[in-house]
Amino acid sequence: MRIAPLLGAVALVVLAAAGYAHWSDQRAGRLPDGFAVANGRVEVERVDVATRLSGRVIAVNAREGDSLARGTVVARMDTAELEASRLAAAAAARRAAAAIGRAEAEVAIRAAEAELAEVELRRAVELERRAVGPTADVDRTRARAAVAQANVLGARAAVVEARAAHEAAEAEVARIEATIADMTLTAPVGGRVEYRLVQPGEVLGAGGRVVTLLDLSDVFMTIFLPTSQAGRVALGSPARIVLDAAPGYVIPAEVSFVAAEAQFTPKAVETANEREKLMYRVKVAIDPALLDTYRDYVKAGLTGNAYVRVDATADWPPHLAPRLPPPPAAAAAAGGDGHAVR
């Protein structure tokens, strides 16, 4: 007969504990006026490392999960054919340089001939003036002088042409060298390798992707807010992100984008007011400096809630004060592994 009262007491204790827990959760999660909340996923900007020209991959230096600095060599393409073309272009440039020397020497020869023709013309004119030489000699020497001057102009034009040919040959060498440089693929941004798409020996077409990088300096959460809230959100206004995987931490952020046009509510978005069918897309971005400190914690696709202040005079509630895990370096120094929120 004593079992029933005991069970009743236990049930009352369990109900009281559950009620208190529910009340505490409601109190902790309650938002004051001037704030909006919406669920979303952490997104990281993706950057493809691709080849500009077709060719064979001879080496891939990145593995999935590797963290790469900007400018790190990711892969190398075969450049044997391009190297042969570069050697041929360099030889053509040397021939063009030699042609300039020959053309300049031709100018000197033609100038000497023109000077000699001028001397002969002056002599013939002097002899005619003294009535010693015939007029026909003057006419012939004047014609030879004119031809010599024309030859000088032609030789100078040949020099210009030779220099232009040399510049074209040098430009061809530079073009091929630039193409060879393009066959060494580097990371355009610092980030983490998400996908390695090829193996050495594979042949890629122009624009073929080698790896996909996650730009860890551009991390944000996309949420959707109804008209009544989106219209009160200012660009640059502070925000907070709380991830489902780490509900004990509050990540400071700011509003970096508000769509200019509304759209229908996406199916993945849960909103308390289902009658508001048009929503505005809002991006809540995390400070790149903060991301640099916690880059090991960044994971694309993590779900959570973003809290946005829609009233500039409203004070953030205490439960949304920024709270971050220890930096990886500090956690490692304390004996931890620095990956508490993985």
QUILIN-V847921 format. One line per field, one symbol per residue. phi: phi as a letter, one per 20 degrees, with the letter a starting at -180 (. if undefined). psi: psi as a letter, one per 20 degrees, with the letter a starting at -180 (. if undefined). burial: I if it has 16 or more other C-alpha atoms within 10 Angstrom, else O. A space follows every 50 residues. Layout:
phi = ???
psi = ???
burial = ???
//
This chain:
phi = .effffffffffffffffffffffffffefdffncccbeacfccfdceec efcfreedbceddfnfedefnffebcdfcgffffffffffffffffffff fffffffffffffffffffffffffffffemedfffffffffffffffff fffffffffgfffffffffffffffffffffffdedffcfrdfecddccg nfddegnfedbddeffecdbcecccfgfeffdedfnffbccceffbfedc efbbfdbcfecebfffffedcfdffeeecdfcdddeggfffffdffefcf nferdddcedcfefeffgfdfgccffggfffffeneemcfdf
psi = iigghghhgggggggggggggghgggghipprqjqqqqqaqpqpppppoq phqqappiqojqqpiqpqqpippgrpqpjghhgghggghhghhhhhhhhg gghhhhggghhgghgghgghghghgghhhjkhqqhhhggghgghgggghh hgghhhhhggghhghgggghhgghghhhgghiioprphrpapogpoirqp iqpqrpjpqgrpqonjinprpprpqrghghijpqpiqqrqpoqhhmiiqo pqaqoippqiqrrqpqhippqhniinhpqppppoqqphhhhhhkhiippq ipqaqppppiohiqppqhijqpoqrqqhghhhhiirijlhj.
burial = OOOOOOOOOOOOOOOOOOOOOOOOOOOOOOIOOIIIIIIIIIIIOIIIII IIOOIIIOIIOIOOOOIIOOOIIIIIIIIOOOOOIIOOIIOIIOOIIOII OIIIOIIOOIIOIIOOIIOIIOIIIOIIOOOOOOOOIIOOIIOIIOIIIO IIOIIIOIIOIIIOIIOIIIOIIOOIIOIIOIIIIIIIIIIIIIIIOIOO OOIIOOOIIIIIIIIIIIIIIIIIIIOOIIOIIIOOIIIIIIIOOOOOII IIIIIIIIOOOIOOIOOOOOIOOOOOOIIIIIIIIIIOOOIOOIIIIIOI OOIIIIIIIIIOOOOIOOOIOOOOIIIIOOOOOOOOOIOOOO
//
